[in-house]
Amino acid sequence: MFPDSVLNVLMADNPWMEGADTDEWVMKYLPSPYIERRAKIKIGRRVTLVIGPRQVGKSTLIWKTLAGEEGPYLYVNCEERAIVDWAVSPALFVRALENLIAPGTIVFFEEVQRLDEAGLFLKGLVDRKSSYRFVATGSSSYELDAKTKESLAGRADRHLLLPLSLSEIAPGKDRPVALQLRARLEAAHDLVLQGGYPTVHLGQNKQALLTGLVESFVIRDASDRFRIRHTAAFRKLLELMASQIGNLCNFSKWAEVAGVSADTVSDYAAILTDAHVVKLVRPFVGGKRAEITSTPKVYFVDNGIRNRLFGGFGSLENRADRGALVENFVFTELYKSLNPLLDSIRFWRSKSGAEVDFVVERDGALYAVEVKAGRTRGKLSRAARSFMEAYRPQQFWMIGDERHDGFKLGDTDVRFATIADVHRIFER
């Protein structure tokens, strides 16, 4: 039931099977220092599936969760060829587990999308109604979506993990208020320039680490995993997107510059979206005839990846792209605060040119955010007033270089804040 190759892999990856201490084994997978993530997972009777880009800490989050559970646990590395060849039949897999581990043991699948028909396999494990509990990590790629979305409907708790947010790295409240504010602003500036990948945030040579991230999972994964033939065009599209953050997408123009068809650019953009490298933000349409209703804007999910591709890492104060970069950072913070299944983030633009950067629908409430690279002077723009008059959002935030006292305008709470306050937008 267990080929020797499979048993050898499992024993190598699970030293507790030969007497090693379980707690010490788990702690080896937790970095020091460990940054507490806002995402919390609970391993139940459905598959607990943690998805997201590479190297954002998906496995670390699961190991941290396992450290609070009663062990042992079975670690199954799906990047091992022997495991891929063996983990095909859910029925035979569960029967094999019964001859290897105790009932109720948690089984942790690493990079589950490597399995053939991963979604059907996980569905079969749940439908067997065994005592085992299953948790898995996977990239949010075309493969994983195609293999799990439909087959795992109602059988999985999906958690999206993204790079670190300001609320996760900002200093705690044990400092004097003035020092808290300064430290949060410094942390925000670091995220604006270097992004929030844990290895980059904790590392010494941040730019070299970002170069490695771009080359490893943005470029190499694209060519190897997605079978992209025109890798030079793919890189060119990434650079074009990075140069156009906060602007409307122009697939035809990008296709002309990259030397491929508009359909190919559309396909590449979809891959980058599913891999959580970029996000195409659609317009907010509230039924007003004067609104633009089709073309999306492009943003990067991580500022550091964007700056590695275009713009560099120069001081924020002296950058020509300062406004676009700050706007992209605000987008990333909003996006990390949302539930992708229940909430939405869009932009508003009328044909007359009035524009609000972000319109968020969350928990049935409407929020709006306008971003200024400089001073807001405690005043609202004409576009902000037009939007509030038409849609009466619960809150309207003006993000700029300074704070001001807010006020009530009709049904809307108007608030003025800096980039160090973005994580407060959805605080209750």
Secondary structure by P-SEA (a helix, b strand, c coil): cccaaaaaaaaaaccccccccaaaaaaaaccccbbbbcbbbbbccccbbbbbcccccaaaaaaaaaaacccbbbbbccccaaaaaccccaaaaaaaaaaccccbbbbbbcccccccaaaaaaaaaaaacccbbbbbcccccaaaaaacccccccccbbbbbcccccccccccccccaaaaaaaaaaaaaaaaccccccccccccaaaaaaaaaaaccccccccccccccaaaaaaaaaaaaaacccccccaaaaaaaacccaaaaaaaaaaaaaaccbbbbbbbbcccccccccbbbbbbccaaaaaaacccccccccccaaaaaaaaaaaaaaaaaccccccccbbbbccccccccbbbbcccbbbbbbbbcccccccccaaaaaaaacccccbbbbbcccccbbbbccccbbbbbccccccccccc
